[in-house]
């Protein structure tokens, strides 16, 4: 039985746990919290893809969204409510583009 959905997030959690004992806690800010959350979500989706329960198109869409989201977290300094709205708009655009690409191929 494949268990990548549980193994990859656990390995990522161990990585974050190791960072907690280094100089990392003094540098935690809102952007780093988004990195941790985005990384954990992507590891869960990647594990589901390796288990065969998530199609490649969804993995691509979530991976691209995660990269854009994390890049925006470091590049753009905007208020929290606008940051969430921007993320939802980007997610909608990515889903529409991925669906058009997958349905035409």
BADOMAR-468424 format. One record per atom (N, C-alpha, C): x, y, z; residue in one letter; residue number from 1; atom name. Coordinates in nm, 2 decimals, always signed. Example, Ala and Ser with C-alpha at 12.3 -4.5 7.8 and 13.67 -1.06 7.14 Angstrom:
2
((+1.32,-0.57,+0.78),'a',1,'N')
((+1.23,-0.45,+0.78),'a',1,'CA')
((+1.32,-0.33,+0.78),'a',1,'C')
((+1.28,-0.22,+0.71),'s',2,'N')
((+1.37,-0.11,+0.71),'s',2,'CA')
((+1.29,+0.00,+0.79),'s',2,'C')
END
This chain:
105
((+0.08,-0.12,+0.00),'x',1,'N')
((+0.00,+0.00,+0.00),'x',1,'CA')
((+0.09,+0.12,+0.00),'x',1,'C')
((+0.06,+0.22,-0.09),'x',2,'N')
((+0.13,+0.34,-0.10),'x',2,'CA')
((+0.09,+0.43,+0.02),'x',2,'C')
((+0.19,+0.50,+0.07),'x',3,'N')
((+0.17,+0.59,+0.18),'x',3,'CA')
((+0.24,+0.72,+0.17),'x',3,'C')
((+0.27,+0.77,+0.05),'x',4,'N')
((+0.34,+0.89,+0.03),'x',4,'CA')
((+0.26,+1.01,+0.08),'x',4,'C')
((+0.13,+1.00,+0.08),'x',5,'N')
((+0.05,+1.12,+0.13),'x',5,'CA')
((+0.08,+1.14,+0.28),'x',5,'C')
((+0.13,+1.04,+0.35),'x',6,'N')
((+0.16,+1.06,+0.49),'x',6,'CA')
((+0.31,+1.08,+0.51),'x',6,'C')
((+0.39,+1.02,+0.43),'x',7,'N')
((+0.54,+1.02,+0.45),'x',7,'CA')
((+0.60,+1.16,+0.41),'x',7,'C')
((+0.56,+1.21,+0.30),'x',8,'N')
((+0.62,+1.34,+0.26),'x',8,'CA')
((+0.59,+1.46,+0.35),'x',8,'C')
((+0.46,+1.47,+0.40),'x',9,'N')
((+0.44,+1.58,+0.50),'x',9,'CA')
((+0.51,+1.55,+0.63),'x',9,'C')
((+0.53,+1.43,+0.67),'x',10,'N')
((+0.60,+1.39,+0.79),'x',10,'CA')
((+0.75,+1.43,+0.78),'x',10,'C')
((+0.81,+1.41,+0.66),'x',11,'N')
((+0.95,+1.45,+0.64),'x',11,'CA')
((+0.96,+1.60,+0.64),'x',11,'C')
((+0.86,+1.67,+0.58),'x',12,'N')
((+0.87,+1.81,+0.58),'x',12,'CA')
((+0.85,+1.87,+0.72),'x',12,'C')
((+0.76,+1.80,+0.80),'x',13,'N')
((+0.75,+1.84,+0.94),'x',13,'CA')
((+0.88,+1.82,+1.02),'x',13,'C')
((+0.95,+1.71,+0.99),'x',14,'N')
((+1.08,+1.69,+1.06),'x',14,'CA')
((+1.18,+1.80,+1.02),'x',14,'C')
((+1.18,+1.84,+0.90),'x',15,'N')
((+1.26,+1.95,+0.85),'x',15,'CA')
((+1.23,+2.08,+0.93),'x',15,'C')
((+1.10,+2.11,+0.94),'x',16,'N')
((+1.06,+2.23,+1.01),'x',16,'CA')
((+1.10,+2.22,+1.16),'x',16,'C')
((+1.09,+2.10,+1.21),'x',17,'N')
((+1.12,+2.08,+1.35),'x',17,'CA')
((+1.27,+2.10,+1.38),'x',17,'C')
((+1.35,+2.05,+1.28),'x',18,'N')
((+1.50,+2.08,+1.29),'x',18,'CA')
((+1.53,+2.22,+1.28),'x',18,'C')
((+1.46,+2.30,+1.20),'x',19,'N')
((+1.48,+2.44,+1.19),'x',19,'CA')
((+1.45,+2.51,+1.32),'x',19,'C')
((+1.35,+2.46,+1.40),'x',20,'N')
((+1.31,+2.52,+1.52),'x',20,'CA')
((+1.43,+2.52,+1.62),'x',20,'C')
((+1.52,+2.43,+1.61),'x',21,'N')
((+1.63,+2.43,+1.70),'x',21,'CA')
((+1.75,+2.51,+1.65),'x',21,'C')
((+1.74,+2.57,+1.53),'x',22,'N')
((+1.85,+2.65,+1.48),'x',22,'CA')
((+1.81,+2.80,+1.51),'x',22,'C')
((+1.87,+2.89,+1.43),'x',23,'N')
((+1.85,+3.03,+1.45),'x',23,'CA')
((+1.72,+3.08,+1.38),'x',23,'C')
((+1.64,+2.98,+1.33),'x',24,'N')
((+1.52,+3.01,+1.26),'x',24,'CA')
((+1.41,+3.09,+1.34),'x',24,'C')
((+1.38,+3.05,+1.46),'x',25,'N')
((+1.27,+3.11,+1.53),'x',25,'CA')
((+1.28,+3.27,+1.54),'x',25,'C')
((+1.40,+3.32,+1.55),'x',26,'N')
((+1.41,+3.47,+1.56),'x',26,'CA')
((+1.37,+3.54,+1.43),'x',26,'C')
((+1.37,+3.46,+1.32),'x',27,'N')
((+1.34,+3.52,+1.19),'x',27,'CA')
((+1.20,+3.50,+1.14),'x',27,'C')
((+1.11,+3.44,+1.22),'x',28,'N')
((+0.98,+3.41,+1.17),'x',28,'CA')
((+0.90,+3.53,+1.16),'x',28,'C')
((+0.84,+3.55,+1.04),'x',29,'N')
((+0.75,+3.66,+1.01),'x',29,'CA')
((+0.63,+3.60,+0.93),'x',29,'C')
((+0.55,+3.69,+0.88),'x',30,'N')
((+0.43,+3.64,+0.81),'x',30,'CA')
((+0.47,+3.57,+0.68),'x',30,'C')
((+0.57,+3.61,+0.61),'x',31,'N')
((+0.61,+3.55,+0.49),'x',31,'CA')
((+0.66,+3.40,+0.52),'x',31,'C')
((+0.74,+3.38,+0.62),'x',32,'N')
((+0.79,+3.25,+0.65),'x',32,'CA')
((+0.67,+3.16,+0.70),'x',32,'C')
((+0.57,+3.21,+0.76),'x',33,'N')
((+0.46,+3.13,+0.79),'x',33,'CA')
((+0.39,+3.08,+0.66),'x',33,'C')
((+0.38,+3.17,+0.56),'x',34,'N')
((+0.32,+3.12,+0.43),'x',34,'CA')
((+0.41,+3.02,+0.36),'x',34,'C')
((+0.54,+3.03,+0.38),'x',35,'N')
((+0.63,+2.93,+0.32),'x',35,'CA')
((+0.60,+2.79,+0.39),'x',35,'C')
((+0.59,+2.79,+0.52),'x',36,'N')
((+0.56,+2.67,+0.59),'x',36,'CA')
((+0.43,+2.61,+0.55),'x',36,'C')
((+0.33,+2.69,+0.54),'x',37,'N')
((+0.19,+2.64,+0.51),'x',37,'CA')
((+0.19,+2.59,+0.36),'x',37,'C')
((+0.25,+2.67,+0.27),'x',38,'N')
((+0.25,+2.63,+0.13),'x',38,'CA')
((+0.33,+2.51,+0.11),'x',38,'C')
((+0.44,+2.49,+0.17),'x',39,'N')
((+0.52,+2.37,+0.16),'x',39,'CA')
((+0.45,+2.25,+0.21),'x',39,'C')
((+0.38,+2.26,+0.32),'x',40,'N')
((+0.31,+2.15,+0.38),'x',40,'CA')
((+0.20,+2.11,+0.28),'x',40,'C')
((+0.12,+2.20,+0.23),'x',41,'N')
((+0.01,+2.17,+0.14),'x',41,'CA')
((+0.07,+2.10,+0.01),'x',41,'C')
((+0.18,+2.16,-0.04),'x',42,'N')
((+0.23,+2.10,-0.16),'x',42,'CA')
((+0.28,+1.96,-0.13),'x',42,'C')
((+0.34,+1.93,-0.02),'x',43,'N')
((+0.39,+1.80,+0.01),'x',43,'CA')
((+0.27,+1.70,+0.02),'x',43,'C')
((+0.16,+1.74,+0.08),'x',44,'N')
((+0.04,+1.65,+0.08),'x',44,'CA')
((-0.01,+1.62,-0.06),'x',44,'C')
((-0.01,+1.72,-0.14),'x',45,'N')
((-0.06,+1.70,-0.28),'x',45,'CA')
((+0.04,+1.61,-0.36),'x',45,'C')
((+0.17,+1.64,-0.34),'x',46,'N')
((+0.27,+1.56,-0.41),'x',46,'CA')
((+0.26,+1.41,-0.36),'x',46,'C')
((+0.24,+1.39,-0.23),'x',47,'N')
((+0.22,+1.26,-0.18),'x',47,'CA')
((+0.10,+1.19,-0.24),'x',47,'C')
((-0.01,+1.26,-0.25),'x',48,'N')
((-0.13,+1.21,-0.32),'x',48,'CA')
((-0.11,+1.17,-0.46),'x',48,'C')
((-0.03,+1.26,-0.53),'x',49,'N')
((+0.00,+1.23,-0.67),'x',49,'CA')
((+0.09,+1.10,-0.68),'x',49,'C')
((+0.18,+1.08,-0.60),'x',50,'N')
((+0.27,+0.96,-0.60),'x',50,'CA')
((+0.19,+0.84,-0.56),'x',50,'C')
((+0.08,+0.86,-0.48),'x',51,'N')
((+0.00,+0.74,-0.44),'x',51,'CA')
((-0.10,+0.71,-0.56),'x',51,'C')
((-0.12,+0.80,-0.65),'x',52,'N')
((-0.21,+0.78,-0.76),'x',52,'CA')
((-0.35,+0.83,-0.74),'x',52,'C')
((-0.37,+0.91,-0.64),'x',53,'N')
((-0.51,+0.95,-0.61),'x',53,'CA')
((-0.53,+1.10,-0.66),'x',53,'C')
((-0.43,+1.17,-0.70),'x',54,'N')
((-0.44,+1.30,-0.75),'x',54,'CA')
((-0.39,+1.31,-0.90),'x',54,'C')
((-0.46,+1.36,-0.99),'x',55,'N')
((-0.41,+1.37,-1.13),'x',55,'CA')
((-0.30,+1.47,-1.15),'x',55,'C')
((-0.22,+1.45,-1.25),'x',56,'N')
((-0.11,+1.54,-1.28),'x',56,'CA')
((-0.15,+1.68,-1.30),'x',56,'C')
((-0.26,+1.71,-1.36),'x',57,'N')
((-0.30,+1.84,-1.38),'x',57,'CA')
((-0.33,+1.92,-1.25),'x',57,'C')
((-0.39,+1.85,-1.15),'x',58,'N')
((-0.41,+1.92,-1.02),'x',58,'CA')
((-0.28,+1.94,-0.95),'x',58,'C')
((-0.18,+1.85,-0.96),'x',59,'N')
((-0.05,+1.87,-0.90),'x',59,'CA')
((+0.02,+1.99,-0.97),'x',59,'C')
((+0.01,+2.00,-1.10),'x',60,'N')
((+0.07,+2.11,-1.17),'x',60,'CA')
((+0.00,+2.25,-1.12),'x',60,'C')
((-0.13,+2.25,-1.12),'x',61,'N')
((-0.20,+2.37,-1.08),'x',61,'CA')
((-0.16,+2.41,-0.94),'x',61,'C')
((-0.17,+2.32,-0.84),'x',62,'N')
((-0.14,+2.35,-0.71),'x',62,'CA')
((+0.01,+2.39,-0.69),'x',62,'C')
((+0.10,+2.32,-0.76),'x',63,'N')
((+0.24,+2.36,-0.75),'x',63,'CA')
((+0.27,+2.50,-0.81),'x',63,'C')
((+0.21,+2.53,-0.92),'x',64,'N')
((+0.23,+2.66,-0.98),'x',64,'CA')
((+0.17,+2.77,-0.89),'x',64,'C')
((+0.05,+2.74,-0.83),'x',65,'N')
((-0.01,+2.83,-0.74),'x',65,'CA')
((+0.08,+2.86,-0.61),'x',65,'C')
((+0.13,+2.75,-0.56),'x',66,'N')
((+0.22,+2.76,-0.44),'x',66,'CA')
((+0.34,+2.84,-0.47),'x',66,'C')
((+0.40,+2.82,-0.58),'x',67,'N')
((+0.52,+2.90,-0.62),'x',67,'CA')
((+0.49,+3.05,-0.64),'x',67,'C')
((+0.38,+3.08,-0.71),'x',68,'N')
((+0.34,+3.22,-0.72),'x',68,'CA')
((+0.30,+3.28,-0.59),'x',68,'C')
((+0.23,+3.21,-0.51),'x',69,'N')
((+0.19,+3.26,-0.38),'x',69,'CA')
((+0.31,+3.29,-0.29),'x',69,'C')
((+0.40,+3.20,-0.29),'x',70,'N')
((+0.52,+3.22,-0.20),'x',70,'CA')
((+0.61,+3.33,-0.26),'x',70,'C')
((+0.62,+3.34,-0.39),'x',71,'N')
((+0.69,+3.45,-0.45),'x',71,'CA')
((+0.63,+3.59,-0.42),'x',71,'C')
((+0.50,+3.59,-0.42),'x',72,'N')
((+0.43,+3.72,-0.39),'x',72,'CA')
((+0.44,+3.75,-0.24),'x',72,'C')
((+0.45,+3.65,-0.16),'x',73,'N')
((+0.47,+3.68,-0.02),'x',73,'CA')
((+0.59,+3.75,+0.01),'x',73,'C')
((+0.70,+3.73,-0.07),'x',74,'N')
((+0.83,+3.80,-0.04),'x',74,'CA')
((+0.84,+3.93,-0.12),'x',74,'C')
((+0.77,+3.93,-0.24),'x',75,'N')
((+0.79,+4.05,-0.32),'x',75,'CA')
((+0.70,+4.16,-0.29),'x',75,'C')
((+0.57,+4.13,-0.27),'x',76,'N')
((+0.47,+4.24,-0.25),'x',76,'CA')
((+0.44,+4.25,-0.10),'x',76,'C')
((+0.45,+4.37,-0.05),'x',77,'N')
((+0.42,+4.40,+0.09),'x',77,'CA')
((+0.28,+4.47,+0.10),'x',77,'C')
((+0.18,+4.39,+0.10),'x',78,'N')
((+0.04,+4.45,+0.11),'x',78,'CA')
((-0.03,+4.40,+0.23),'x',78,'C')
((-0.14,+4.46,+0.26),'x',79,'N')
((-0.22,+4.43,+0.38),'x',79,'CA')
((-0.27,+4.29,+0.37),'x',79,'C')
((-0.30,+4.23,+0.48),'x',80,'N')
((-0.34,+4.09,+0.49),'x',80,'CA')
((-0.47,+4.06,+0.40),'x',80,'C')
((-0.57,+4.14,+0.41),'x',81,'N')
((-0.70,+4.11,+0.34),'x',81,'CA')
((-0.68,+4.12,+0.19),'x',81,'C')
((-0.59,+4.21,+0.14),'x',82,'N')
((-0.57,+4.21,+0.00),'x',82,'CA')
((-0.48,+4.10,-0.05),'x',82,'C')
((-0.39,+4.05,+0.04),'x',83,'N')
((-0.30,+3.94,+0.01),'x',83,'CA')
((-0.39,+3.82,-0.02),'x',83,'C')
((-0.49,+3.79,+0.06),'x',84,'N')
((-0.58,+3.68,+0.05),'x',84,'CA')
((-0.66,+3.69,-0.08),'x',84,'C')
((-0.71,+3.81,-0.11),'x',85,'N')
((-0.78,+3.83,-0.23),'x',85,'CA')
((-0.70,+3.81,-0.36),'x',85,'C')
((-0.57,+3.86,-0.35),'x',86,'N')
((-0.48,+3.84,-0.46),'x',86,'CA')
((-0.45,+3.69,-0.49),'x',86,'C')
((-0.44,+3.61,-0.38),'x',87,'N')
((-0.42,+3.47,-0.39),'x',87,'CA')
((-0.54,+3.40,-0.45),'x',87,'C')
((-0.66,+3.44,-0.42),'x',88,'N')
((-0.77,+3.37,-0.47),'x',88,'CA')
((-0.79,+3.40,-0.62),'x',88,'C')
((-0.75,+3.53,-0.66),'x',89,'N')
((-0.76,+3.56,-0.80),'x',89,'CA')
((-0.66,+3.48,-0.88),'x',89,'C')
((-0.53,+3.47,-0.83),'x',90,'N')
((-0.43,+3.39,-0.90),'x',90,'CA')
((-0.47,+3.25,-0.91),'x',90,'C')
((-0.53,+3.19,-0.80),'x',91,'N')
((-0.57,+3.05,-0.80),'x',91,'CA')
((-0.68,+3.03,-0.91),'x',91,'C')
((-0.78,+3.12,-0.92),'x',92,'N')
((-0.88,+3.11,-1.02),'x',92,'CA')
((-0.82,+3.11,-1.16),'x',92,'C')
((-0.73,+3.21,-1.19),'x',93,'N')
((-0.67,+3.22,-1.32),'x',93,'CA')
((-0.59,+3.09,-1.35),'x',93,'C')
((-0.52,+3.03,-1.26),'x',94,'N')
((-0.44,+2.91,-1.28),'x',94,'CA')
((-0.53,+2.79,-1.31),'x',94,'C')
((-0.64,+2.78,-1.24),'x',95,'N')
((-0.73,+2.67,-1.26),'x',95,'CA')
((-0.79,+2.68,-1.40),'x',95,'C')
((-0.83,+2.80,-1.44),'x',96,'N')
((-0.89,+2.82,-1.57),'x',96,'CA')
((-0.79,+2.78,-1.68),'x',96,'C')
((-0.67,+2.83,-1.67),'x',97,'N')
((-0.56,+2.80,-1.77),'x',97,'CA')
((-0.53,+2.65,-1.77),'x',97,'C')
((-0.51,+2.59,-1.66),'x',98,'N')
((-0.48,+2.45,-1.66),'x',98,'CA')
((-0.59,+2.36,-1.72),'x',98,'C')
((-0.72,+2.40,-1.68),'x',99,'N')
((-0.83,+2.33,-1.74),'x',99,'CA')
((-0.84,+2.34,-1.89),'x',99,'C')
((-0.81,+2.46,-1.94),'x',100,'N')
((-0.81,+2.48,-2.09),'x',100,'CA')
((-0.70,+2.40,-2.15),'x',100,'C')
((-0.58,+2.40,-2.09),'x',101,'N')
((-0.47,+2.33,-2.15),'x',101,'CA')
((-0.50,+2.18,-2.15),'x',101,'C')
((-0.55,+2.13,-2.04),'x',102,'N')
((-0.58,+1.98,-2.03),'x',102,'CA')
((-0.69,+1.94,-2.11),'x',102,'C')
((-0.79,+2.02,-2.13),'x',103,'N')
((-0.91,+1.98,-2.21),'x',103,'CA')
((-0.88,+1.99,-2.36),'x',103,'C')
((-0.79,+2.07,-2.40),'x',104,'N')
((-0.76,+2.08,-2.54),'x',104,'CA')
((-0.65,+1.98,-2.58),'x',104,'C')
((-0.58,+1.92,-2.49),'x',105,'N')
((-0.48,+1.82,-2.53),'x',105,'CA')
((-0.53,+1.68,-2.51),'x',105,'C')
END
